[in-house]
Amino acid sequence: MTITPGALSIIYLHSAWVPEITPRSSAYKVDMCSDTDINKHKHLPGWIRDIFEKDIYPAFD
C-alpha cells in the first residue's frame, strides 16, 4: 500500500492544550462528513475513501 502526498493532506492530527479538562458545555458541533469532504479530493485512492465512509464517518454520526 502506498500513501501519496495528496492522501497525506487529509490525514492530520488536530490538538489543543487546555489548562484543565471539564465536561463539554458547547452545543456547537461540526459535521464531520461535510468538514472533511473527501469527494473533493479527486486524487485520493479509493481505499482511503472507503475507510472514511465505512469506519470514520459513522463514528461521528
GUKOL-550414 format. One record per residue (C-alpha): residue number from 0; y, x negated, z; residue in one letter. Coordinates in Angstrom, 1 decimal, decimal comma. Example, Ala and Ser with C-alpha at 12.3 -4.5 7.8 and 13.67 -1.06 7.14 Angstrom:
<domar nr="0" yy="-4,5" xx="-12,3" zz="7,8" rest="A"/>
<domar nr="1" yy="-1,1" xx="-13,7" zz="7,1" rest="S"/>
END
This chain:
<domar nr="0" yy="0,0" xx="0,0" zz="0,0" rest="M"/>
<domar nr="1" yy="3,5" xx="-1,3" zz="-0,9" rest="T"/>
<domar nr="2" yy="6,7" xx="-0,2" zz="0,6" rest="I"/>
<domar nr="3" yy="9,6" xx="-0,6" zz="-1,8" rest="T"/>
<domar nr="4" yy="13,1" xx="-1,4" zz="-0,7" rest="P"/>
<domar nr="5" yy="14,1" xx="2,1" zz="-1,7" rest="G"/>
<domar nr="6" yy="11,5" xx="3,5" zz="0,5" rest="A"/>
<domar nr="7" yy="12,8" xx="1,5" zz="3,4" rest="L"/>
<domar nr="8" yy="16,2" xx="3,1" zz="3,1" rest="S"/>
<domar nr="9" yy="14,8" xx="6,3" zz="4,5" rest="I"/>
<domar nr="10" yy="12,7" xx="4,7" zz="7,3" rest="I"/>
<domar nr="11" yy="15,0" xx="3,8" zz="10,1" rest="Y"/>
<domar nr="12" yy="15,3" xx="4,0" zz="13,9" rest="L"/>
<domar nr="13" yy="18,3" xx="5,7" zz="15,5" rest="H"/>
<domar nr="14" yy="19,0" xx="4,9" zz="19,1" rest="S"/>
<domar nr="15" yy="21,9" xx="5,1" zz="21,6" rest="A"/>
<domar nr="16" yy="22,5" xx="3,6" zz="25,0" rest="W"/>
<domar nr="17" yy="23,3" xx="6,1" zz="27,8" rest="V"/>
<domar nr="18" yy="24,0" xx="5,3" zz="31,4" rest="P"/>
<domar nr="19" yy="21,6" xx="7,9" zz="32,7" rest="E"/>
<domar nr="20" yy="19,0" xx="10,4" zz="31,4" rest="I"/>
<domar nr="21" yy="19,8" xx="14,0" zz="32,0" rest="T"/>
<domar nr="22" yy="18,5" xx="17,3" zz="30,6" rest="P"/>
<domar nr="23" yy="19,9" xx="18,2" zz="27,2" rest="R"/>
<domar nr="24" yy="22,8" xx="20,5" zz="27,6" rest="S"/>
<domar nr="25" yy="23,9" xx="21,0" zz="23,9" rest="S"/>
<domar nr="26" yy="22,9" xx="23,8" zz="21,6" rest="A"/>
<domar nr="27" yy="23,7" xx="21,6" zz="18,6" rest="Y"/>
<domar nr="28" yy="20,6" xx="20,9" zz="16,5" rest="K"/>
<domar nr="29" yy="20,4" xx="19,1" zz="13,2" rest="V"/>
<domar nr="30" yy="17,9" xx="20,5" zz="10,7" rest="D"/>
<domar nr="31" yy="15,6" xx="17,5" zz="10,1" rest="M"/>
<domar nr="32" yy="14,5" xx="18,7" zz="6,7" rest="C"/>
<domar nr="33" yy="18,0" xx="19,1" zz="5,2" rest="S"/>
<domar nr="34" yy="19,3" xx="16,0" zz="7,0" rest="D"/>
<domar nr="35" yy="16,7" xx="13,7" zz="5,6" rest="T"/>
<domar nr="36" yy="16,1" xx="15,4" zz="2,3" rest="D"/>
<domar nr="37" yy="13,5" xx="13,1" zz="0,8" rest="I"/>
<domar nr="38" yy="13,6" xx="15,0" zz="-2,5" rest="N"/>
<domar nr="39" yy="17,0" xx="13,5" zz="-3,4" rest="K"/>
<domar nr="40" yy="15,3" xx="10,0" zz="-3,2" rest="H"/>
<domar nr="41" yy="13,5" xx="10,1" zz="-6,6" rest="K"/>
<domar nr="42" yy="12,4" xx="6,5" zz="-6,2" rest="H"/>
<domar nr="43" yy="10,2" xx="7,3" zz="-3,2" rest="L"/>
<domar nr="44" yy="6,4" xx="7,2" zz="-3,8" rest="P"/>
<domar nr="45" yy="4,6" xx="10,5" zz="-3,4" rest="G"/>
<domar nr="46" yy="2,7" xx="9,3" zz="-0,4" rest="W"/>
<domar nr="47" yy="5,9" xx="8,9" zz="1,6" rest="I"/>
<domar nr="48" yy="7,0" xx="12,5" zz="0,6" rest="R"/>
<domar nr="49" yy="3,5" xx="13,7" zz="1,7" rest="D"/>
<domar nr="50" yy="3,9" xx="12,0" zz="5,2" rest="I"/>
<domar nr="51" yy="7,3" xx="13,7" zz="5,7" rest="F"/>
<domar nr="52" yy="6,1" xx="17,1" zz="4,5" rest="E"/>
<domar nr="53" yy="2,8" xx="17,1" zz="6,4" rest="K"/>
<domar nr="54" yy="3,5" xx="15,1" zz="9,5" rest="D"/>
<domar nr="55" yy="7,2" xx="14,5" zz="10,2" rest="I"/>
<domar nr="56" yy="9,0" xx="17,7" zz="9,3" rest="Y"/>
<domar nr="57" yy="6,5" xx="20,1" zz="11,1" rest="P"/>
<domar nr="58" yy="7,1" xx="18,1" zz="14,3" rest="A"/>
<domar nr="59" yy="10,8" xx="19,1" zz="14,3" rest="F"/>
<domar nr="60" yy="10,4" xx="22,8" zz="13,4" rest="D"/>
END
